[in-house]
Amino acid sequence: MRMLLGLLFLLVLTGYSSATYCLCRDGVAEKDLQTTIDYACGVLGDCNQIHDKGPCYQPNNVKGHCDWAANSYFQRAGQVPGSCNFSGTATTSPNLPSTVVTGCIYPSSPGNAGTGAPGTPTFLGPPAFGPAGGFDPSGSDALSLLTSIAVTLGFSVVAFL
């Protein structure tokens, strides 16, 4: 019985994808998107991926660069609620942008976010240039919280059997 429950629990875990990306919103003024890029890259200390000849340089437009910079910041922030707001210019999504080119790798979780320049702090807090947002009980923040609780309870049940 214990083996069956353990296998069932592992099956549930492997069938669930928790990739969450932070993408800049469509229809936002380029000036505001550039502010997001400047902040995210200033904190990250390394936006070489979206510089000329970088693997994520294409598409060469402010929206495409903003998507990469905001997502990198969000992942390095550990997907902390409020770290994907940038005064309303960005939001979380379970999907990659449709414009991602081959060779451009978007981190999808804090564990694969990479690092910035040596000595650069990983996370300095939510963006400081406007309201950072907060916990949305109807959005992906709540789903992540519920998933974490379910995983913890599942491991506890398996451990005590």
NORPECOR-V521110 format. One record per pair of residues at least 6 apart in sequence whose ideal C-beta (glycine too) atoms are under 8 Angstrom apart, sorted by the first residue. I is the first residue (numbers start at 1). GAP is how many residues later the second one is. D is the distance in whole Angstrom. If there is no record, write none. Layout:
<<I GAP D> <I GAP D>>
This chain:
<<1 160 7> <2 156 7> <2 159 4> <5 152 7> <5 153 6> <5 156 6> <6 152 5> <6 155 8> <9 145 5> <9 146 8> <9 148 8> <9 149 6> <12 142 7> <13 138 7> <13 141 8> <16 131 7> <17 77 8> <18 91 7> <18 126 7> <18 129 7> <19 75 6> <19 89 4> <19 90 7> <20 59 6> <20 72 5> <20 73 7> <20 74 6> <20 88 7> <20 89 7> <20 120 6> <20 124 7> <21 50 5> <21 53 8> <21 71 7> <21 72 5> <21 73 7> <21 74 7> <21 75 6> <21 76 8> <21 85 6> <21 87 6> <22 48 5> <22 49 5> <22 51 7> <22 52 3> <22 53 8> <22 61 8> <22 62 4> <22 68 5> <22 69 7> <22 70 6> <22 71 8> <23 44 5> <23 47 7> <23 48 7> <23 67 6> <23 68 7> <23 69 8> <23 70 5> <23 74 6> <24 9 5> <24 12 6> <24 39 6> <24 42 4> <24 43 5> <24 46 6> <24 62 8> <24 65 6> <24 66 5> <25 63 7> <25 64 6> <25 65 6> <25 66 6> <26 37 7> <28 60 8> <28 61 5> <30 32 5> <30 33 8> <32 55 7> <32 57 5> <33 29 5> <33 30 6> <33 33 4> <33 56 6> <34 28 6> <34 32 8> <35 51 8> <35 52 8> <35 54 8> <35 94 6> <36 30 5> <36 33 7> <36 34 6> <36 50 4> <36 51 8> <36 53 5> <36 54 6> <36 91 8> <37 10 8> <37 13 8> <37 25 7> <37 28 6> <37 29 5> <37 32 5> <37 33 8> <39 34 8> <39 47 7> <39 88 6> <39 89 8> <39 90 6> <40 7 8> <40 29 4> <40 30 6> <40 32 7> <40 33 4> <40 46 8> <40 87 8> <41 6 4> <41 28 5> <43 30 6> <43 77 8> <43 78 8> <43 80 8> <43 81 5> <44 25 7> <44 28 6> <44 29 6> <44 32 7> <44 72 5> <44 76 7> <45 71 4> <45 72 4> <45 75 3> <46 69 8> <46 70 4> <46 71 5> <46 74 7> <47 21 8> <47 22 6> <47 25 8> <48 6 5> <49 6 6> <49 7 4> <49 8 8> <49 19 6> <49 23 8> <49 55 7> <50 6 5> <50 7 6> <50 14 8> <50 15 4> <50 18 5> <50 19 6> <51 6 7> <55 46 8> <55 48 4> <55 49 5> <55 50 7> <56 8 8> <56 9 8> <56 12 5> <56 44 8> <56 45 8> <56 48 4> <56 49 8> <56 50 8> <57 8 8> <58 6 7> <58 43 5> <58 46 8> <59 40 5> <59 42 7> <64 33 7> <64 35 6> <66 23 7> <66 24 8> <67 30 5> <67 32 8> <68 36 7> <68 38 7> <70 14 7> <70 16 6> <70 19 8> <70 20 4> <71 35 6> <71 36 7> <72 35 6> <72 41 7> <72 42 7> <73 10 7> <73 11 8> <73 54 8> <74 9 5> <74 10 4> <74 16 8> <74 18 8> <75 32 4> <75 33 7> <75 34 7> <75 35 5> <75 37 7> <75 38 4> <76 34 7> <76 37 5> <76 38 8> <76 40 8> <76 46 5> <76 47 6> <77 6 4> <77 33 8> <77 45 8> <77 46 5> <77 49 8> <78 32 5> <78 45 7> <79 30 7> <79 31 6> <79 65 7> <80 43 7> <80 46 7> <81 52 7> <81 53 6> <81 54 5> <81 55 8> <81 60 5> <82 44 4> <82 50 4> <82 51 5> <82 52 6> <82 53 8> <83 40 8> <83 43 5> <83 44 7> <83 49 7> <84 6 5> <84 7 7> <84 8 5> <84 49 8> <85 6 8> <85 41 7> <85 42 7> <85 45 8> <85 46 7> <85 47 5> <85 48 4> <86 41 5> <86 43 8> <86 44 7> <87 40 7> <87 42 6> <87 43 3> <87 44 6> <88 42 7> <88 43 8> <88 45 8> <92 47 7> <92 48 5> <94 46 7> <96 10 6> <97 9 8> <100 6 6> <107 6 4> <107 7 6> <115 7 7> <116 6 7> <126 6 3> <126 7 8> <135 6 5> <135 7 8> <136 6 7>>
